[in-house]
Amino acid sequence: MSRLQKFKRIVVKIGSSLLVDRETGLKESWLHSIASDIAKLREAGCEVLVVSSGAIALGRTVLGLAATSIKLEESQAAAAAGQIALARVYSEALGKHDLKAGQILLTLGDTEERRRYLNARATINTLLRLGAVPIINENDSVATGEIRYGDNDRLAARVATMVSADLLILLSDIDGLYSAPPTADKSAHFIEQVDVITPEIEAMAGDAGTELSRGGMVTKIEAGKIATLAGTAMVISSGKELNPLQALSDGAKSTWFKPTSTPVNARKKWIAGQMEFCGKITVDEGASGALLSGKSLLPAGVNTIEGDFHRGDIVEILNHDGSVLGRGQIAYDAPDAKQIIGRKSGEIAEILGYAGRAAMIHRDDMILNKGK
């Protein structure tokens, strides 16, 4: 595990299609092989967290539901049954290596709302401190379309930023990123390393994956944006064979995503991981340069504002050309913010009737994609 040993805290995301066979159910040999890999990493001094899909797929088997599309309530029932089965099989597989497992079920709100985020982080960190392997999944038995992640790639990235992981490993049914979907374009070439996730990199992503896998390269790139922006490296690697982590450590074909070089504090990591934005702010060219040099966003540099947000909400910051510059925590409600765009900070009190903050978004409440 020498290639992975330099990363002291690792989040491993496991897709449904790797863990569950549509016809036969749980892939026991594969599960025990990755449990062995995790044990080796633990012996090397690494902390390991697992974000695992598979609850609904296992639950379908347990409840005898068809493998074709099912209703929402059936999917949630499958998740309820499958979560018990998933926790049991991980506990048994890790137990053979004298490792304890602890199950954490999260919803989107648990990581988007600051207080719940801190509570979840404290629980996971305590499990790690006590020597357990956290097994994390979305709480599909209660989450519905509008309040859920919908894929464990982005959930894994959110968890990685939450616990300040050094590396996020996305095990998939594909071995990495190609210039185009390789099944559709035989001339597609493999991308070994991504320094910055640009619009060109995003355009290389394909559609959703297999039937049992909700994700696809699109969600993996989204996960990469969340993780790398917060300072976590990410790698996409095939998990089809036994002992996939050992294979990755031995140099298996994979795509590595470099983290941002500038360390960020815990608050900025929370901002970096936000998936839901309450509005958008477009800045002019001068403001864009100022932000990238470390300045706060002043009202004078704002061109347009979209959305119905409140003070403290997270908004996207767009360049004048429409590209995403970053995100930040807004200091004004939308109606007030719209009144002061393009104006000097010294005019705020006269316009609004109260002395608001000089910055619309303070630099301490902002995180930027330095590659833009």
C-alpha positions as CSV (number, residue, x, y, z in Angstrom):
1,M,0.0,0.0,0.0
2,S,3.0,2.3,-0.4
3,R,1.4,4.5,-3.0
4,L,-1.5,5.3,-0.7
5,Q,0.4,5.4,2.6
6,K,1.2,9.1,2.3
7,F,-2.5,9.9,2.6
8,K,-3.3,9.6,6.3
9,R,-7.1,10.0,6.0
10,I,-8.8,8.3,3.0
11,V,-12.4,8.2,1.9
12,V,-13.3,5.2,-0.3
13,K,-16.5,5.4,-2.3
14,I,-18.0,2.0,-3.5
15,G,-20.7,1.9,-6.2
16,S,-23.6,-0.5,-6.1
17,S,-22.6,-2.4,-9.2
18,L,-19.3,-3.3,-7.6
19,L,-20.9,-4.7,-4.4
20,V,-24.2,-6.2,-5.7
21,D,-24.9,-8.5,-8.6
22,R,-28.3,-8.0,-10.1
23,E,-28.9,-11.8,-10.3
24,T,-27.1,-13.3,-7.4
25,G,-27.0,-10.4,-4.8
26,L,-24.0,-9.5,-2.7
27,K,-20.6,-10.1,-4.2
28,E,-19.1,-11.7,-1.1
29,S,-15.6,-12.4,-2.5
30,W,-15.2,-8.8,-3.6
31,L,-16.4,-7.4,-0.3
32,H,-13.9,-9.5,1.7
33,S,-11.1,-8.5,-0.7
34,I,-11.7,-4.8,-0.1
35,A,-12.1,-5.4,3.7
36,S,-8.6,-6.9,3.5
37,D,-7.3,-3.8,1.6
38,I,-8.8,-1.6,4.3
39,A,-7.1,-3.6,7.0
40,K,-3.8,-3.2,5.2
41,L,-4.2,0.5,5.0
42,R,-5.1,0.6,8.7
43,E,-2.0,-1.4,9.5
44,A,0.0,1.2,7.6
45,G,-1.4,4.0,9.8
46,C,-4.1,5.3,7.5
47,E,-7.6,6.2,8.7
48,V,-10.3,4.9,6.3
49,L,-13.9,5.9,5.8
50,V,-16.2,4.0,3.4
51,V,-19.1,5.7,1.5
52,S,-21.0,2.7,0.2
53,S,-23.9,2.4,-2.2
54,G,-25.8,-0.8,-2.3
55,A,-28.6,-0.5,0.3
56,I,-31.4,-0.3,-2.3
57,A,-29.9,-3.0,-4.5
58,L,-29.5,-5.3,-1.5
59,G,-32.9,-4.4,-0.2
60,R,-34.5,-5.4,-3.5
61,T,-33.0,-8.8,-3.1
62,V,-34.1,-9.1,0.5
63,L,-37.7,-8.0,-0.3
64,G,-38.0,-9.8,-3.6
65,L,-38.5,-6.6,-5.6
66,A,-37.9,-6.6,-9.4
67,A,-34.6,-5.2,-10.7
68,T,-36.5,-2.9,-13.0
69,S,-37.7,0.6,-12.0
70,I,-39.8,0.7,-8.8
71,K,-42.0,3.3,-7.1
72,L,-40.5,5.8,-4.6
73,E,-42.1,4.2,-1.6
74,E,-40.8,0.7,-2.8
75,S,-37.3,2.2,-3.2
76,Q,-37.4,3.6,0.3
77,A,-38.7,0.3,1.7
78,A,-35.8,-1.4,-0.1
79,A,-33.4,1.0,1.4
80,A,-34.8,0.4,4.9
81,A,-34.2,-3.3,4.5
82,G,-31.0,-2.9,2.6
83,Q,-29.4,-0.6,5.2
84,I,-29.6,-3.3,7.8
85,A,-28.1,-5.9,5.4
86,L,-25.4,-3.5,4.3
87,A,-24.3,-2.7,7.8
88,R,-24.2,-6.4,8.7
89,V,-22.1,-7.5,5.8
90,Y,-19.6,-4.7,6.3
91,S,-19.4,-5.5,10.1
92,E,-18.8,-9.1,9.4
93,A,-16.2,-8.6,6.7
94,L,-14.2,-6.0,8.7
95,G,-14.6,-8.1,11.8
96,K,-12.5,-10.8,10.3
97,H,-9.6,-8.3,10.5
98,D,-10.5,-7.3,14.1
99,L,-11.9,-4.0,12.8
100,K,-15.2,-2.4,14.1
101,A,-17.7,-0.8,11.7
102,G,-20.0,2.2,12.6
103,Q,-22.9,3.1,10.3
104,I,-23.7,6.7,9.5
105,L,-26.8,7.6,7.4
106,L,-26.9,11.1,6.0
107,T,-29.3,13.3,4.1
108,L,-28.4,16.4,2.0
109,G,-29.6,18.6,4.9
110,D,-27.1,17.0,7.3
111,T,-24.2,18.4,5.4
112,E,-25.8,21.6,4.0
113,E,-27.0,23.1,7.3
114,R,-24.0,24.2,9.4
115,R,-25.0,22.9,12.8
116,R,-26.0,19.4,11.6
117,Y,-22.8,19.4,9.5
118,L,-20.8,20.0,12.6
119,N,-22.7,17.3,14.5
120,A,-22.1,14.7,11.8
121,R,-18.4,15.6,11.6
122,A,-18.0,15.2,15.3
123,T,-19.6,11.7,15.2
124,I,-17.4,10.5,12.3
125,N,-14.3,11.9,13.9
126,T,-15.2,10.2,17.2
127,L,-15.6,6.8,15.4
128,L,-12.2,7.3,13.8
129,R,-10.6,8.2,17.1
130,L,-12.0,5.0,18.7
131,G,-10.6,2.9,15.9
132,A,-13.8,2.1,14.0
133,V,-14.3,2.3,10.2
134,P,-17.3,4.6,9.4
135,I,-19.6,3.1,6.8
136,I,-21.6,6.0,5.3
137,N,-24.6,6.0,3.0
138,E,-27.4,8.4,2.1
139,N,-30.5,7.8,4.2
140,D,-32.6,6.7,1.2
141,S,-35.4,5.4,3.4
142,V,-36.5,9.0,4.2
143,A,-34.9,11.2,1.6
144,T,-36.9,12.2,-1.4
145,G,-35.9,13.7,-4.8
146,E,-35.8,17.3,-3.7
147,I,-33.9,16.7,-0.5
148,R,-31.3,14.2,-1.5
149,Y,-27.9,13.9,-3.0
150,G,-29.0,11.3,-5.5
151,D,-25.6,9.8,-5.9
152,N,-22.8,8.7,-3.6
153,D,-20.0,10.3,-5.6
154,R,-20.9,13.8,-4.4
155,L,-21.9,12.5,-0.9
156,A,-18.4,11.0,-0.7
157,A,-16.8,14.3,-1.7
158,R,-18.9,16.1,0.9
159,V,-17.8,13.6,3.6
160,A,-14.2,14.0,2.5
161,T,-14.3,17.8,2.9
162,M,-16.2,17.4,6.2
163,V,-13.5,15.3,7.8
164,S,-10.5,17.0,6.0
165,A,-9.5,13.8,4.2
166,D,-6.3,13.8,2.2
167,L,-7.6,11.5,-0.5
168,L,-11.0,10.6,-2.0
169,I,-11.0,7.3,-4.0
170,L,-14.0,6.7,-6.3
171,L,-14.1,3.1,-7.2
172,S,-16.1,2.6,-10.3
173,D,-16.9,0.3,-13.2
174,I,-14.6,2.5,-15.3
175,D,-10.9,3.0,-14.8
176,G,-10.8,6.8,-15.1
177,L,-11.6,9.9,-17.2
178,Y,-11.4,9.8,-21.0
179,S,-11.5,12.7,-23.4
180,A,-14.9,11.3,-24.5
181,P,-17.1,8.4,-23.4
182,P,-14.9,5.4,-24.7
183,T,-17.9,3.2,-25.5
184,A,-19.2,5.8,-27.9
185,D,-15.9,7.2,-29.3
186,K,-13.2,4.7,-30.0
187,S,-10.6,7.5,-30.5
188,A,-11.1,8.8,-26.9
189,H,-7.8,9.0,-25.0
190,F,-7.2,8.4,-21.4
191,I,-6.5,11.3,-19.0
192,E,-4.0,10.3,-16.3
193,Q,-4.0,13.6,-14.3
194,V,-6.2,16.6,-14.0
195,D,-4.5,19.7,-12.5
196,V,-7.7,21.9,-12.6
197,I,-11.2,21.0,-13.5
198,T,-11.9,23.3,-16.4
199,P,-15.0,23.5,-18.6
200,E,-13.1,21.4,-21.1
201,I,-12.7,18.7,-18.5
202,E,-16.3,18.9,-17.5
203,A,-17.3,18.4,-21.2
204,M,-15.4,15.1,-21.3
205,A,-17.9,13.5,-18.8
206,G,-20.5,11.1,-20.1
207,D,-24.0,10.2,-19.0
208,A,-25.1,7.9,-16.1
209,G,-23.5,4.5,-15.7
210,T,-25.0,1.1,-15.2
211,E,-28.5,0.3,-14.1
212,L,-27.5,-0.3,-10.5
213,S,-25.2,2.7,-10.4
214,R,-26.9,6.1,-10.2
215,G,-23.7,8.0,-10.9
216,G,-21.7,8.5,-14.0
217,M,-18.7,10.5,-15.0
218,V,-20.7,13.7,-14.6
219,T,-21.2,13.1,-10.9
220,K,-17.6,12.1,-10.5
221,I,-16.4,15.4,-12.0
222,E,-18.9,17.2,-9.7
223,A,-17.4,15.3,-6.8
224,G,-13.9,16.3,-8.0
225,K,-14.9,20.0,-7.9
226,I,-16.1,19.7,-4.4
227,A,-13.1,17.7,-3.1
228,T,-10.3,19.5,-4.8
229,L,-11.6,23.0,-4.1
230,A,-11.4,22.0,-0.4
231,G,-7.9,20.7,-0.6
232,T,-8.6,16.9,-1.0
233,A,-7.0,14.9,-3.8
234,M,-9.2,12.6,-5.7
235,V,-8.7,9.5,-7.9
236,I,-11.1,7.5,-10.1
237,S,-10.1,3.9,-10.5
238,S,-11.7,0.6,-11.5
239,G,-13.1,-1.5,-8.7
240,K,-14.2,-4.5,-10.9
241,E,-11.4,-6.8,-9.8
242,L,-10.7,-8.2,-6.4
243,N,-8.5,-6.1,-4.0
244,P,-9.0,-2.8,-5.9
245,L,-7.2,-0.6,-3.4
246,Q,-4.2,-2.9,-3.5
247,A,-4.3,-2.6,-7.3
248,L,-4.5,1.2,-7.2
249,S,-1.5,1.3,-4.8
250,D,0.4,-1.0,-7.2
251,G,-0.1,1.5,-10.0
252,A,-3.4,0.4,-11.7
253,K,-4.7,2.7,-14.5
254,S,-6.5,5.6,-12.9
255,T,-7.1,9.3,-13.1
256,W,-5.8,11.6,-10.4
257,F,-7.2,15.0,-9.6
258,K,-4.8,17.5,-7.9
259,P,-6.2,19.5,-4.9
260,T,-5.9,23.2,-4.8
261,S,-2.5,24.3,-3.5
262,T,-3.8,26.8,-1.1
263,P,-5.0,25.3,2.2
264,V,-8.4,26.3,3.4
265,N,-9.9,26.4,6.9
266,A,-12.8,24.3,8.2
267,R,-15.4,27.0,7.5
268,K,-14.3,27.4,3.9
269,K,-14.4,23.6,3.5
270,W,-18.0,23.7,4.5
271,I,-18.6,26.4,1.9
272,A,-16.7,24.5,-0.8
273,G,-18.9,21.4,-0.3
274,Q,-22.2,23.2,-0.7
275,M,-24.3,21.7,-3.4
276,E,-27.4,23.9,-3.1
277,F,-27.1,27.6,-4.0
278,C,-29.7,30.2,-3.2
279,G,-28.6,32.7,-5.8
280,K,-26.0,33.8,-8.3
281,I,-23.8,37.0,-8.3
282,T,-22.1,38.0,-11.5
283,V,-19.0,40.3,-11.0
284,D,-17.2,42.5,-13.5
285,E,-13.6,41.9,-14.7
286,G,-12.0,44.2,-12.2
287,A,-13.8,42.5,-9.3
288,S,-12.8,39.1,-10.6
289,G,-9.1,40.0,-10.5
290,A,-9.5,41.5,-7.1
291,L,-11.1,38.4,-5.7
292,L,-8.4,36.2,-7.2
293,S,-5.8,38.4,-5.5
294,G,-7.4,37.8,-2.1
295,K,-9.8,40.7,-1.7
296,S,-13.4,40.7,-0.5
297,L,-16.3,41.3,-2.9
298,L,-17.6,44.8,-2.7
299,P,-20.9,46.0,-4.1
300,A,-19.2,48.2,-6.7
301,G,-17.9,45.1,-8.5
302,V,-21.2,43.4,-8.9
303,N,-23.0,43.5,-12.2
304,T,-26.1,41.4,-11.6
305,I,-27.8,39.3,-8.9
306,E,-30.2,36.4,-9.3
307,G,-32.2,34.5,-6.6
308,D,-34.2,35.0,-3.5
309,F,-31.6,34.5,-0.8
310,H,-31.2,35.7,2.8
311,R,-28.2,36.9,4.7
312,G,-25.9,33.9,5.5
313,D,-27.0,31.8,2.5
314,I,-24.5,30.4,0.0
315,V,-24.4,31.9,-3.5
316,E,-22.4,31.2,-6.6
317,I,-20.0,33.8,-7.8
318,L,-19.8,34.0,-11.6
319,N,-17.3,35.8,-13.8
320,H,-18.5,38.4,-16.3
321,D,-18.3,35.6,-19.0
322,G,-20.6,33.4,-17.0
323,S,-18.0,30.9,-15.8
324,V,-18.1,29.9,-12.1
325,L,-15.5,31.7,-10.1
326,G,-16.4,30.3,-6.7
327,R,-19.0,30.5,-4.0
328,G,-19.5,32.5,-0.8
329,Q,-21.8,33.4,2.1
330,I,-23.7,36.5,1.3
331,A,-23.9,39.4,3.9
332,Y,-27.2,40.8,2.7
333,D,-30.8,39.7,1.9
334,A,-31.5,39.7,-1.9
335,P,-33.7,42.8,-1.9
336,D,-31.0,44.9,-0.2
337,A,-28.2,43.4,-2.2
338,K,-29.9,44.3,-5.4
339,Q,-30.2,48.0,-4.3
340,I,-26.5,48.4,-3.7
341,I,-24.9,46.6,-6.7
342,G,-22.5,48.9,-8.5
343,R,-22.4,51.4,-5.6
344,K,-19.5,52.3,-3.3
345,S,-19.5,50.8,0.2
346,G,-19.7,54.3,1.7
347,E,-23.1,54.8,0.1
348,I,-24.7,51.7,1.7
349,A,-26.0,53.4,4.8
350,E,-27.7,56.1,2.8
351,I,-29.3,53.7,0.3
352,L,-30.5,51.0,2.8
353,G,-31.0,53.2,5.9
354,Y,-28.6,51.2,8.0
355,A,-24.9,50.6,8.2
356,G,-24.4,47.2,6.6
357,R,-21.1,45.4,6.0
358,A,-18.8,47.0,3.5
359,A,-18.3,43.7,1.7
360,M,-21.1,41.9,0.0
361,I,-19.1,38.7,0.6
362,H,-16.1,38.8,2.9
363,R,-13.0,37.0,1.7
364,D,-13.1,34.8,4.9
365,D,-16.6,33.6,3.8
366,M,-15.6,32.8,0.2
367,I,-13.8,30.1,-1.6
368,L,-12.6,30.4,-5.2
369,N,-11.6,28.1,-8.0
370,K,-8.2,29.5,-8.7
371,G,-8.0,27.7,-12.0
372,K,-10.6,30.0,-13.5
